[in-house]
Amino acid sequence: MKSIKATEIDKKAILDIESHIDGGDYRQALACVREAESTSGEVLSNSAYFLAAKARVLNLMGDYSSALESASSAFRLARTDSDNDLVAKIQTESAKANLALGKTEFAQREYRDVIAAYRRSGNIGGIIDTLNRLAQISFINGDFSGAEILLNEALDYARQNGLSERIAKLTGNLGQIANMMGKFDLAVKHITNSIAKNSELKAYPNLCRAYLSLSYAEMRLGNYDSARKSLNRASALIEKYNLTREYGIYHEYLAELEYFLGAYETALEEIERTLEHGYKLSKASALISQGERLKAEILIQMGREDQARFSADKALEVAEEIGEKLEAGAAKRVLAEIYAQSKDIESAREHICAAIDLIKESGARYDLARAFVSAYMIHKGNVGESRYYLQLARELYSSMNLEFNLIRSSPQDEDAGGSYEVSTPDGKIVSLVTSNRRMRAIMRAVESIKDSDIPILIGGETGTGKDQLAKYVHYSSKRRRGHFISVNCAAIPHELAESELFGHVKGAFTNAVSNKEGLIAAAHGGTLFLNEIGELSPAIQAKLLGVLENKKVTRIGDLNPRDVDFRLICATNRDLEEEVRSGSFRQDLFFRIAVMTFDLPPLAQRGNDIFDLITYFLREDGFDVSPERDFASRELRAKLRQYDWPGNIRELRNEVNLLALSYPGDTAKVIRELSEKLASEANQTKVDRNAGLSEQISAFERNRILEALAQADYVIRQAAVILKMPEATLRSKIKKHNIILA
């Protein structure tokens, strides 16, 4: 009895099965299959629809051989039928099973047949999803260029048909491909767009994957603080939505981050978690090959070469079994390094040459650059060959806009000082002076996303330069000729915030004597910078979210929304993620504004930037400054660096400007007086234990008020909130302690 059209028995069984699949309960879905077969086996064994559903369940449960058998039976029943969608679904399950069983060529051929079937039926979504699956196969095979072509074809279909969910997913996948090809700037652009779209759609599993991919790119760009934040966001989503596959990837990337930072013990603990999880899922997978290879690299740094060789051999074995050429090449590179350390140069050279050949096939520039560095180290006995590989490595790192260092260095190490400058349309200069690695990593990331419209969230203590970075982004972007509208959310009275931001029409409320545009509308064509966004009330947060989602703003009392087009940059010195957890800041708004995040380090952690900034500020005031001459004293440098700088760059600028007025043209005097003053203030902040109790309490109170004022950007109302006291009381204490608010 041949059944092509679905019967009532088919429909009921399939409905039950798909209900459990959609709920993620695959075991119960399989139980439904078994129960249906036990009661209506003869009918269902001749139903293409049921057999297709059964194949899907078996694939999800990892029983690929049985899934392939079921799909084959379904195809024999359905291949002469005109239901192209059914045929495509059956062949999709067959391709999935073949791919899992290592029969890549069969899977590719079946997926191409699936696309042909979907084209006959006009199923655009099916075409897009299958192109994406073909891209995944190319990705596994290390054919990243082929994967990129397939994804772009799928993306064209999605854009032409306005399929937002698929656009978000494909954009994220393109980011992954760009990562593997060493195009990290492009990866950041793709992934951050994917984050914005997935946040808007509330597609949280895809959002998690995007954050993982972003962390990968940020690590390569040296933006370690942002990479950790991206991983933390992924972790929260993994926990909330029980994302099993992403759990393993998260721990792999966290291990890699700790490896880059030189925390090898922690890195080893994280990669062990990855492998424990990976082996539970499968004995041979990309997660296993990548995990064992990274474990080997960590063990090399820890001097445990025998264990490293075991892991590298295992990584190579798994990579070859599943056909991952890139990972096979990476494993051979690690083995070459192990052989070189044990003085087996012949084996080292053999493995590194094989590694380079394999990696070249994939087009993975970052991995190829690492292989060239290894080849340089291995061929040091041959000057010509070593120089050849060194030059190749330099060229590749340069093409990826990455810093090239042969010796692993701490992220806090510093290089030659420098200034990032951009001019405004009216000729003013916006500068960021830094030689700090963390800051330069941030600036490299800024260069990669400055012309996109993705939202940016800047974190950091008061006075670290958040507003200056926001200006730099705006004036170096394609929006530089538009307005830069800066709003200090902490300084706007709560009752006026809605009117100030969104505007109002005449007569909308008692004091609305004329129309008011609003700051959001004023930013049209330019950039809106919301400093201290955490100060916005829940009602204003909700209204701002509406503007971001709809690209329209409605003034108070107006019935007609107006289109707005602006780039949003936000800043905060608060932990917004903690506030999301506590419910004081909207999660959906947070995901919209924190697409790309930069955490600016406090001045006390920026090392020689202190001297570069003093030099810059004095030169602004017309002083002749020679860093080699004026900062030669080790004692003077120590005083400047040991001070905590609670007010950060803003405090430093104010101190320098004040002394410059007091000692015009006398560079040595300004710097000497500054160092002495800071040393004195550092001592004054310490409470004298020999003083009486009332003096100790008074000193503590004064210092605590100064800290709160610095945290609140010297906005007294906000400092009062931090100190949990009435504003009037704080004003009285400021006067009592003779605190001057400059």
N, C-alpha and C positions, 0 to 999 in steps of 0.2 A: 504494500500500500504506500504510494508516493504522495507526500503532502507538501505542496509548495505554499499555497495560501494558508495563513495561520488559522487554526481551529480554535474553538473556545478553550480546549484543553491546553493548547500551546500558549494562548494568551494569558491564562491564569498562572501557569508555571513560570513563564517569562517575567510576568509582572512581579511575582514574589521574588524571583532571583534578582532582578534589577533593583528592586527596592532595597535589598540587603547590600548589594554592591554600592549603591549610592550612599548608604549609611556607613560604608567602610567595613561591614561585617562579612568578610569573604568566606569565613568558615560556615556561617549560617546560610550563605548563598549556595555553597556546595551541598549543605545538608538538604536544601530545597531541591536541588538537582537530583540527589539520590532518592528522596521521597517521591518525587514526580515519576522517576523511572520505575520505582517499585510498584506504583499504582497504575501507571499508564505507559509502561515501557514499550509496548508494541507500536502504539501510535507515535510516541515521541521519538523513537529510533528512526522514524521515517519523516521527521519534521526538520527541514533545514533551519527554521527559525530557532527551534529548541536546541539543536546541535550547535548552532552559532553561539547562543547564550552559554551553553555548557563549556564550549572552548574558551570563552572569555573568562569564566570563573576559574577554570583549570590554569589558565595563564596567570591570573592574579594569585593563585595559590602556589605557583612555581612548579606545577606538574606539566612541564612543557611537552613531553612526549605524548601524554594523553590528550593535551590540548590540540596538538597537531593531528592526531588521529580523529578527534571529533570534528575539527575544521575540515579535514579531507572528506569525511562522510557528508558533511553539510554541503560542501562544494559539488560533490557528485550529484546531489539532489537538486541543486539550484542553478547549475551552470547553463542550462538551456532556457532558464526562465528570463523574463524581461525585467525583473526587479533588480536593476543595477545596484541600488543601494544595499540590498541584501547580499548580493555577490561580493560587493566591496567590503562589507563588514566581515564576511566569512574569510576572505583573503587577508584582511588585516590581522585577524587572530592567527591565521596560519603563518603570516610573516613574523609576527611577534614571537611565536614559538620557535620558528627556524632561527631567528636572530639569537634568542636565548640559548639555543642548542649549538651555536657557533656556525650555523650555515648562512653566512652573511650574504653570499651571492644569491641564494634562493630567496632570502628575505627581500633583497633589493629588487629582484625581478618581480616578486609578488606585489610589492608596494607600487611599482610602476603600472602593473595591471589594475591595481586599486584606483590609481589616479585616472586611468582610462575609463573605468566604470563610473566613477563620480562625474567625469566630464560628460558622459552620455546622459546621466540623470540630472545634470545641472546642479549638483550638490557642492556649492562653493566651500562650505565649512569642511566637508570631507576632503576636498582637494588640498586645502590649506594644512589640515592636520597631517595628511599623508606626506606632503612635501616636508613638513617639520620632522616627521619620522625618518624620512630618507636623509635629511640633514644630520640627524643623530647618528645614523650609520656611518656617514662620511666622517663625522666627528670622531667616532670610535676608531675608524680606520686611519685617522690622522690626516685626512684630506680636508683641511680646514677651508681652503679656497672653494672646494666643491660644496661644502656645507654652507658657506656664505652665499653662494649663488642660489642655492635652493631656498634658503631662508628669505632672501630678498625677493624671490619670485612669490613665495607665500605671502610676504608682507605687502606686495603690490595688490594681490587679490584681496587681502584684508582691508587695505585702505580704500580700494575702489568700492568696497561694499560696506564700509563703515562699521566693521566688526571690532569694537573697542577691546574686548577681552583678548581676542587673538592678536591684535596689534601689540598689546601690552606683553603678552607671552613671547611673541616672536622678537620683539625689540630686546627683551631680556636675553633670549638665546643668541641674538647677534652680538650682544655684549660678551657672552661667554666665548664665542668664536674669536672676537677681537682680542680677548684676553690671551687665548692660546696662540694667536698670531703675533703677540707682542705689541699690539696696537692699543696700548693702555689708555691713551687719551680718548680714542674712539670708543673704547669699552666703557669708560666713565660716562660718556655722552649717551650711549645706548641704554646703559643700565639705569642711570638716573631718570631718564625718560620713562623707562619701564616701571621704576618705583613710583613715579608720580601717577602713572595711569593705573597701576594695580592698587595704589592707595585710594584713588578716586572710586575704583570699582569694588573696593573692599575684598579683593581677591588675595587673601592673606597667605595661603600656601605659595602662590607665585611671588608675592611680595617678599617672603622669606628667602626664596631662591635668588631673587634679585639682590637682596642685602648680602648674601653669601658671595655672589659674583663681584659685587662692589668691593667687598673686603679684600678679595683676591687682587683686584686692580690697585687698590690703595696700598697694599703691602708692596707691590712692585714699584709704585711711585714713591715709596718711602714715607707715606702718610700714615704712620703706625697708630696714632691716636684715633684717627677717623676709622681706620680698619677695625680697631677694637670696638668702637661704637657700633659699627655696622654688624659685627659679630654678635654683640649684645642684643641688638634688635632682632636679629635672626633667631637667637636663642630663646627670646621671649615668645616669638611666634611658634617655634618648634614645640615648646612646652605647652602652650595654650591649645594648639591644634594637633598635637601628637604626631608630628611629621617624622616618620621613622627613617626614611632615606636621608633626609636633610640633617638628622641628628649626627650621623656618621661624618658627613661633609663638614658640619660645624666644628667638630672636634679635630678633624684633619687640618682645617684652616687655622684654628686656634693654636694647634701644635706648630704650624708653620710660622705664625706670628711670633710665638715665644722663641722659636729657632732663630728668626731674624734678629730678635732682641738679645740673643745670647743666653737665654734662660733655658739651658738644655735639659735640666732635670724636669722642669715643668712641661717642656715640649714632649719629653719622653712619656710622661704620664698621660698627656692628652692623646698622643698617637696610639698608645696602648688601648685607650678607650675606643678610638676609631676602629682598630683592628678587632677588638673583642666584639664590637657591634657588627662589623663587616663579615666576620666568619660565621656569625649566627644567621646572616641572610644568605650567604653563598660562599662556597670554598674558592671560587674564582670569579673575581669581579674587578672593575676599575678601582673601586674603593680599597680592595686588598692590595693591588699592585702599587697604587700610589702611596698607600699607608706604609707598606713594607719598605718602599724606596726612601720615603722621608725618614722612617725609623733608622734606616742604615745611615743616612746623612747625619742624623742627630748623634748616633753612636760613634761615628768617626770623630766628631768634635769632642766627644767624651773620652776618646782614646780606647774604645772597646772594639778593636778591629775585627776580631773573630766573630763577634755577634753581628757586627755591621755586615760582614761578608755573607753570613747566613740570611739576613734579611734582604740584602741586595739580590742574592741568588733566587730567593723566593719571589721577589718582585718581578724579576726577569721571567721566571717560569710562568707566573700567572699572566703577565702581559703578553707573552707569546701564545699562551693557550687561548686567550680571548681576542687575539689579533690587534692589540693596541700598540702600534708601531712607535708612537711617541714615547709611551711609558717604557717600552722595551729599550729604546735609545737612552732614556734617562737612567734606567737601571744599569745599562752598560757603562754609562759615564761614571756612575758611583763606583761600580766594580773597578773601573780603570784607576780611580783615585785610591782605592784600597790597595790594588796591586802596586801602585807607585810608592805608597807609604811602606810597603813591605819589601821595596827594592826590586820587585819583579818587573823591570821596565819593559821587557819584551811583551809580556801579557798586558801591561798597562797600555802600551801603544796599540796593540791589536784591538783592545776593547774600545779605546777612545775613537779610533778610526771607524769602527763599526757603529758606534754611537752617533757620530757626526753624520754618517750616511743615512741612518734611520731617521734622525731628527730633520735632516734636510728635506726628506720626502714630505714631511708634514707641513713645512713652512712655519714652524713654531720658532720665531726669532729669539725670544727670551731664552728658551731651552738651548737653542743653538749657540747663543752667546756664552752661556754657562759652559757648554761643551768646549768651545774655543778657549776659554780661560783654563779649563782643565788640561787641554792639549798643550797650551803654552807651558804650564807647570811641569807636565810630563816630559816635554821635549827640551827642557832647559839645557841639557847637555849638547844640544845642537842649536847653535846661535841662530842660524838661518831659519830653521823651522819654527823655533820658539818666537822669533820676531814676527814671522808670517801669521801665526795664530793670534799673537797679541794684537796685531793690526786689525785682523778680522773681528776680534772681540770689541775693540774700541769703536770700529765703524758701526757694528750692530747696536751697541749701547747708545751711541749717538743718535742713530736713526729712530730709536725708541724714546728719545728724550729722557734717558736715565743717566744717573751719575755712574761713572766707571771707577771701581775701586778693586784692586787685586787683593788687598788685605781687608778682611771683615772688620768694620769699625762700629763703634757704638753710635746709636742714633743721636746721642747728645754731642758727639764730636763736632768740631766746627772747622770751617774752611776760611778762605779769604772773605773779608767783609764785602758787602755789596748793597746797592740800593735799587729798589724797584720803583720806577717813576713813570707817571703818565700825566699828560697835560689835559686840563679841562678846556672846553671850547673858548673860554675867555682868557686862556693863557696861564692860568694858575697851575702849579705843580702839586700832584698828590704823590707822596713818597712813603715807602716802607723800607726802613733801614734794618738789615739783618745779615748775620753770618751764621745764624743758628740752623742746624740741619732740620729741626722740626718745622721751623718757619719756612725754610726754603722748600721743603716737601709740600707745605700748604700752598705756596706760591706756584709750584709746578702744577698742582691740581687746579688752581684757579685759572691758569693759562688754558687748560684743557676744556673748561666749561664756561668760560667768560661770555661766549657769544650765544650760548643756549639760554633758554628761559626757565631752566629748572630752579626751583626755590633753594635758597641757601640759609642754613642756620649757623650762626657764629657764636660759639661759647667762649667763656673765659672770664677772669676776674675783671672788676672795674679798672679802667685805665690801661688795659692791655692792647688797645688799638682796634677794637671791633668796628667802630665807626669809620676809621681810616681804611680798613680792609674793605668795608662795604663801598666806600667811595672809589677805591682802586678798581674793584670789580666793575662798577658802573662806568667809570670813565675810560676803561680799557675795552669795553664791550661795544657791540653794534648799536647800543642804545645811548651812547655817550652824548649825543646831541639832544636827547630828551631830558626832562627834569629829574633831578635826584631829590626826592622828597624824604627828609629825615624826620622821624617822629619819635620822641621820647615818651613812651607809653606811661612811664612812672610819673612824669611831670604833669600829665593831663588829669584834672579832677574827674573822678568817676562819673559824676553827673553830666559832664560835658563831652565825654569820650565819643559817644555816638554821633553827636553833631559835628565834632571836629573831624572825625574820620570819614563819615558817610555824607556829611552836608545836610542842609535842610532847605525847605522852601519857605517863603514869607508866610507868616501866620501859622506855621506848623505847631508852635507852642508860644507861650506868653511873650518871651523876649526875642522871637524870630521876626525882627523888623524888616529883614531883607533876605533875599536868596543867598545861600552859602554853598559853594561848590563842594567842599570837603577835600581832605588830603588824599584820599584814595583816587578820586577823579583827577586831582592835580598831577598825579603820577602817570597819567595816561601817556604812553609812548616812551616812558622812562623807567625809573626804578623807585619802588617804595621800600624804604628802610624803616622797619619797626624795631626800635631799640627797646629792650626790656619787655618783650612781648608777653612774658609771663604775668605782667601786671594787668592785662586785660581781663575784664569780668567775664563770667561764663556767657552772658547774653551777647556781649560784643564778640566773643570768640565764635559763637554760633553764626552771627551775621557775617563775620569775616570769612568763615568757611563757605557760606553761600556765595560770596563774591568770587572766591577762588574757583569754586565748582562751575559757576555759570558765566563767569567773565562779565558780570553786570553788577552795577551798583545802583541802589535806590536811595535817594535822599529822604530824610524824615518828612512826612507829609506829601511826598510825591507819589503819583500812581504809575509813572513811566520810568522803568529801569533804563540806565544808560550803559552802553558797551564800554568796557575798560580793558586796556591792554598794557600791562606793566610787568616788570620783573620784581619778584618779592625777595627781599633779604631781611632776615630777622636776626636779632641778637639777644642774648640773655646771660646773666651771671648766675642763674639758678639751674637746678637739676630738673629740667622739664620732664624727663622720663620718670623720675620719682613722683612728680606732680601728676603725671598721667595715672600712675599706679594708685595714688591717693585720691584721685577723682577731681582734683582742682584744676586740671588742664585737660581739654578734650583730646581723646586719642586720635579721632579722625582728623582734627586740625593738625595735631603733631605730625602725623604721617605726611600731611600735605606740605608742611613748612620745612621738615627735616629731611628733605630728599638728599641733599649734600650737606655734610656738617664739617665745620672746622673748629677745633678747640685751640685757642691761642694760649700758649704757655705764659705764666707770670714772668715778669722781668727778672726776678731772682733766679729763674731757671734758664735764662737765655745767655748766660756766660758773658762772652766778650761783646755782646750787643750793647751792654751798658756803656762801654768806652766808645763804640761806634756812634751811639745815640748822643752822647755828650758832645762828641766832635761835630755831629750834624747840627745840633741845636746852637752851638757856639758859632759855627760858620754862618748859620742863618742870621746871627746877630752881628756879623762882620768881623769875628775874631779870626786871627791866624792860628790854626791848630795843626800841630804835627803829632800824630799818635805815637810815633817812635820816641819823640822827645818828651811830650807832655804826660805820657803814661808809663814812663820808663821805671818809675819807683815801684818795686814789688810791694812795699808797705801800703802805698797809696792805692794800688790796684786791689789789694786784699780788703781794704776798708770799703771800697766801692762795691765789691762783689759780696761781702759778708752782710751788708745791710739787707733787710728783708724786702724793702720797697713795697709796702702795703698798698700804695697808690699806683704802683707800676709806672708805665711810661708817662702818664699824666703828672705824677708826682715828680719824676725826674725832670721833665720839661719845665715845670713851675720853679723848681729849685735852681735850675741852670739859668733861667730867664731872670730870676730875682737877683742872683749873684752877678750876672752880666750887667745889670743896671748899676749895681754897687761898685763894680770894678771894671769900668769900660776899657776894653782893649788889653787887659792884663790876664791872659789865658792861664798862666801858671798860678796866679793868685785865686782865680775863680775855682780851678780844679782843687787846689789845696784847701781852700775854705769849705768847698763842698764835702770833701772827704772828712775833714775835721768835724763839721756839723753833723754828718751822718753818724760818725763814731760816737759823738756826744748823745745824739737822739737815741741811738741803739742802747746806750747805757741807761738813759732816762726811762726807757720803757720797762726796765727791770724794776720790780718792786723791792725796795730796801727792807730786808728782813729784820734789820736792827731798828727800824723806825717804829713809832707807836702804832697801835691798831688802827686808829682813825686815819693816820697818814697813809698806811698801807691800803685801806679801803678806798680812800680818795684817789690814790694813784691807779688802783685797779679800775675804778669807775671811769676815770679819764681815758685810760688806754682802751677800755671796752667801747666807749662812745666813739673814739677815733676810728676803731676798726669798723664799727657799724656804719659810720658816715662814709668811709672808703668803699664799703660793700654797696652802699646805696647811691653811689655817685654824688654824694653830698646833698641828696634830696632829703631834707629833714623828716618829712612825712614818712618816707619809706624806711629811714633809719629807725624811726619810732616803732614801726611794725617789727623790724628785726629785733629790737630791744624789748618788745612787748610792754611798752609804756605809752601814756598819752603824749601827743605831740607837744602840748604846752609844757609838760614836765621836762621833756628832752630839751626844749629851747631854754628853759631855766637852768638846766645843768650845763649846757654849752656855755652860757654866760658865766656861770659860777666857776668853771674850770678855765675860763679865758681861752676858749678854742676859737680860732679865727677861721672863718669859712671864706677862703679866697676865691 
